[in-house]
Amino acid sequence: MTEAPRTIRVDASDNVAIVVNSGGLPAGTVLSDGLVLREPVPQAHKVALEDLAEGAPIRRYGQVIGTALRSIAKGSWINETMVRLPTAPDFADLPLATARPATQPPLEGYSFEGFRNPDGSAGTKNLLGISTSVQCVAGVVDHAVKRIKDELLPRFPNVDDVIALNHAYGCGVAINAPNAVVPIRTLQNLALNPNLGGAVMIVALGCEKLQPERLLPAAGAAASFDDSGIVRLQDDAHQGFGDMVGAIMTMAEKRLVQLDKRRRVTCPASDLVVGLQCGGSDAFSGLTANPAVGYAADLLVRAGATVMFSEVTEVRDAIHLLTPRAADVEVARALIREMDWYDRYLAAGDADRSANPSPGNKTGGLSNVVEKALGSIVKSGTSPIVEVLSPGQRATRKGLIYAATPASDFICGTLQLASGMNIEVFTTGRGTPYGLAMAPVVKVATRTALARQWHDLMDVDAGRIATGTATIEDVGWELFKLIIEVASGRKKTWADHWGIHNALTLFNPAPVT
Ligand code: CA
């Protein structure tokens, strides 16, 4: 039996619909409203619902995603070569905090089992993190971490893992250039991530530009930071490699003793700091996974949690839909400030506005960055935006936050960790095995075919929304409850099950020397 043809139109004003059937639909297919396809249309791609003259606006999500580069007959496949990319919304006439959403009723009674930290935050994991001041030490630290895992960790069963915070920064960089504040505060704040329990240690070389003292957080932020938490490989005391590794292991053992005393305790859901991200998006992202994540985001905000969404380049073209949702004019201006900073950053590098979406995004039916952005911001749900963070800043508010980051999965994830994220939700249509060592990553597939094919990598199948076997609300609640299970250590994400962890990747907009 062949599957009935299914298409989805989001808004009544849309003149395109998305093909749901896996494998797409053949020419001659009669849709439920009688429209006949003039040619085959791949899954997740757009079909024209009306005749479009050259220059006519193409509407999806009730918004213009571009104009027709040539006339397009009703029933045709609209691919990225037929859509003219509109210019990004101008900052000058954006509405500021004009449509602040009403506060939704609190959602009470939800908690998770987490590790309480001295600074009041809560971890979803109990990790020993070893910070590094410069890439030069990475090989030694990796060697030491392997030995710590083999020889020490088995004696400390309440510690989940030992991780090295390796990175490519620290020397050979313009350390005092204004934009160097971004990678430096990212490293400082990564060390304060709730999942590291305030017990981070630093391995330094000695001669690097980023002296380890500069990695120490502002006074009072973490009482456990003192010089006893630093090993310098160039110290006179170390006679060779064996001594260096020994010093790191001695320091690690002291920290492991402290961390091992900790137990999970009941923490209110308001201690969750949930990062939202997408990668390998397709045209289903904005129909299935991202709306379900948006629904879960609203539930989390109602439960008092912090939820951060990010990825400037995938928000920029939908900024006119976000500035009205700011809690106040200052927050709206901060949104524009971050978009404007990034516009200038991209312009300085002569970035091509058509470089995003990726080839895979286009194969997945996304014509351009406008369509991608409209689908991307759906993740943020409907709450007011209460705070805007520059890259790598720590969150200070509960509720929905915009944490400005590049869209690069690894850089975004790293910056969200620096902002205090203790669990991440990641949506994907094309599929990516992405994971982070420092926080669990719950992966949500936009299509059932992907969820089935990658059955041991995807945690949630949001494709059921497109096929009508689950609602956005169903998947949103499922995700909300899964976040609590994972945060409590009762369930493991597939990425953690397999130990798939991408490297930390710093955002360094300052010059390299
Ligand atoms: Ca991304």
Residues whose N, C-alpha, C, O or C-beta is under 5 A from the ligand:
A	BS01	CA	C278 G279 A407 S408 D409
